[in-house]
Amino acid sequence: MRKLFGGILLIPCLLAAGELSNRRAPGFSLPDSQLRQWDIQDFRGKVVVLDIMKTDCPDCQRLAVTLERIRAKYGDRIQILTIVNPPDTQATVAQFIATYKVQTPILFDCGQVSASYFKATPQRPSVQVPHVFLIDQNGIIRNDFANSPQNRAIFQGDALMAEIDKLLTPQPPAKK
């Protein structure tokens, strides 16, 4: 389901995931509802699952359930971070956490971090939520997934776990 993202961002469904992948993940430090700062640099060496969502988005709500299953499976081998933007508030996030029993951090952005991940420009000022970015242990975005019928297994099934497994499996060194 398409949702306006704080009136700031909206990317058409046709945007290929590859355009947002295979680049260094933009750095950030954002607060959660207890004002604890979460800096993405603190998670180098771990796979990071970065979810950009809205609390009133039904697809985002279903993804929250999937992310909690992923958290339970992988524990501290990965880090899940969720980012929300206005109009979400501390109250909407608190209700979301209680309803969906979310145990991973939900961080508050004013649009700048999300815009940098979506490579937003005045000509392309929008996003589709939810959107998941998979960041490898070296801080490189290895894949990203927009919510779409083709990606249903990523957002509601076990396909995201298979993608995480790929990043957690050591790769043989490149031949010279």
C-alpha positions as CSV (number, residue, x, y, z in Angstrom):
1,M,0.0,0.0,0.0
2,R,1.3,3.4,-0.9
3,K,1.4,6.0,1.8
4,L,2.6,9.5,1.7
5,F,5.7,9.8,3.7
6,G,5.4,12.9,5.8
7,G,4.6,15.0,2.7
8,I,8.4,14.9,2.1
9,L,9.1,11.8,0.0
10,L,7.4,9.4,-2.5
11,I,9.3,7.1,-5.0
12,P,7.4,5.5,-7.8
13,C,7.1,1.7,-7.7
14,L,9.1,1.5,-10.9
15,L,12.3,2.6,-9.2
16,A,14.7,-0.4,-9.3
17,A,16.2,-1.6,-6.1
18,G,19.6,-1.6,-7.7
19,E,19.7,2.2,-7.9
20,L,19.6,2.4,-4.1
21,S,22.0,-0.5,-3.5
22,N,25.7,-1.1,-3.9
23,R,26.8,2.1,-2.2
24,R,28.0,3.2,1.2
25,A,25.1,3.5,3.6
26,P,24.6,7.1,4.6
27,G,25.7,7.8,8.1
28,F,23.3,9.0,10.8
29,S,22.7,9.3,14.5
30,L,19.0,9.5,15.4
31,P,17.1,9.4,18.7
32,D,14.5,6.9,19.9
33,S,11.5,7.8,22.0
34,Q,13.7,7.8,25.2
35,L,16.1,10.2,23.4
36,R,18.8,7.5,23.3
37,Q,21.0,8.2,20.2
38,W,21.5,5.3,17.7
39,D,24.5,5.8,15.4
40,I,24.7,3.4,12.4
41,Q,28.5,3.4,12.7
42,D,28.2,1.6,16.0
43,F,27.0,-1.5,14.1
44,R,29.9,-1.9,11.8
45,G,30.7,-5.6,11.7
46,K,27.0,-6.6,11.9
47,V,24.4,-6.9,9.2
48,V,21.9,-4.0,9.6
49,V,18.3,-4.3,8.5
50,L,17.1,-0.7,8.1
51,D,13.3,-0.3,7.8
52,I,11.7,3.1,6.8
53,M,8.1,3.0,7.6
54,K,4.9,4.7,9.0
55,T,3.0,3.5,12.0
56,D,-0.4,3.8,10.3
57,C,0.7,1.8,7.2
58,P,-0.9,-1.7,7.2
59,D,2.1,-3.1,5.2
60,C,4.5,-1.6,7.7
61,Q,2.5,-3.2,10.5
62,R,2.8,-6.6,8.8
63,L,6.5,-6.0,8.3
64,A,7.0,-5.3,12.0
65,V,5.8,-8.9,12.8
66,T,8.3,-10.2,10.2
67,L,11.1,-8.1,11.7
68,E,10.4,-9.4,15.2
69,R,10.6,-13.0,13.9
70,I,14.0,-12.1,12.3
71,R,15.2,-10.5,15.6
72,A,14.3,-13.7,17.4
73,K,16.1,-15.9,14.9
74,Y,19.3,-13.9,14.5
75,G,19.6,-12.2,17.9
76,D,22.7,-10.0,18.2
77,R,24.2,-11.3,15.0
78,I,22.3,-8.5,13.2
79,Q,20.8,-5.1,14.1
80,I,17.4,-4.0,13.1
81,L,16.7,-0.3,13.0
82,T,13.4,1.3,12.1
83,I,13.0,4.9,11.1
84,V,9.8,7.0,11.1
85,N,9.3,10.6,10.0
86,P,6.5,13.1,10.6
87,P,3.6,12.9,11.0
88,D,4.6,10.0,13.3
89,T,5.1,11.1,16.9
90,Q,6.2,9.6,20.2
91,A,2.6,8.8,20.9
92,T,2.0,7.0,17.6
93,V,5.3,5.1,18.0
94,A,4.5,4.1,21.6
95,Q,1.1,2.7,20.4
96,F,2.8,0.9,17.5
97,I,5.4,-0.7,19.9
98,A,2.7,-1.8,22.3
99,T,0.4,-3.2,19.6
100,Y,3.0,-5.1,17.6
101,K,5.3,-5.9,20.6
102,V,8.3,-4.3,18.9
103,Q,11.6,-4.8,20.7
104,T,13.9,-3.2,18.1
105,P,14.6,0.5,18.2
106,I,12.3,2.9,16.3
107,L,14.2,6.1,15.5
108,F,12.8,9.6,14.7
109,D,14.0,11.4,11.6
110,C,12.8,14.7,10.2
111,G,13.2,13.5,6.7
112,Q,16.9,14.1,6.1
113,V,18.2,10.6,6.7
114,S,15.4,9.0,4.8
115,A,16.0,11.4,1.9
116,S,19.7,10.4,1.8
117,Y,18.8,6.7,1.7
118,F,16.3,7.3,-1.1
119,K,18.6,9.6,-2.9
120,A,15.7,12.1,-3.0
121,T,15.9,15.1,-5.2
122,P,13.5,18.0,-6.0
123,Q,12.7,16.1,-9.2
124,R,12.1,12.8,-7.3
125,P,10.9,13.9,-3.8
126,S,9.1,10.8,-2.6
127,V,9.2,7.2,-1.3
128,Q,7.1,4.2,-0.9
129,V,6.9,2.6,2.6
130,P,7.8,0.3,4.0
131,H,11.2,0.1,2.4
132,V,14.0,-2.2,3.7
133,F,17.7,-1.6,3.2
134,L,20.2,-4.5,3.9
135,I,23.6,-3.2,4.9
136,D,26.5,-5.5,5.2
137,Q,29.2,-5.7,7.9
138,N,31.3,-3.1,6.0
139,G,28.5,-0.5,5.8
140,I,27.6,-1.1,2.2
141,I,23.9,-1.3,1.1
142,R,23.8,-4.7,-0.5
143,N,20.1,-4.8,-1.3
144,D,17.0,-2.8,-0.8
145,F,13.3,-3.7,-1.2
146,A,10.4,-1.5,-1.9
147,N,7.0,-2.8,-0.9
148,S,5.4,-4.4,-4.0
149,P,3.5,-7.5,-4.9
150,Q,6.8,-9.0,-6.3
151,N,8.4,-8.5,-2.8
152,R,5.6,-9.9,-0.7
153,A,7.8,-12.8,0.5
154,I,10.4,-10.2,1.7
155,F,7.8,-8.3,3.7
156,Q,5.6,-11.1,5.0
157,G,7.5,-14.4,4.5
158,D,10.9,-15.9,5.0
159,A,12.6,-14.4,1.9
160,L,14.2,-11.6,4.0
161,M,15.8,-14.2,6.2
162,A,17.4,-15.8,3.1
163,E,18.8,-12.5,2.1
164,I,20.2,-12.0,5.6
165,D,21.7,-15.5,5.5
166,K,23.6,-14.5,2.3
167,L,25.1,-11.6,4.0
168,L,26.1,-13.6,7.1
169,T,27.7,-16.4,5.1
170,P,31.4,-15.7,4.7
171,Q,32.4,-15.3,1.1
172,P,35.6,-16.8,-0.3
173,P,38.3,-14.2,-1.1
174,A,38.3,-12.9,-4.7
175,K,40.8,-14.6,-6.9
176,K,43.6,-12.3,-8.2
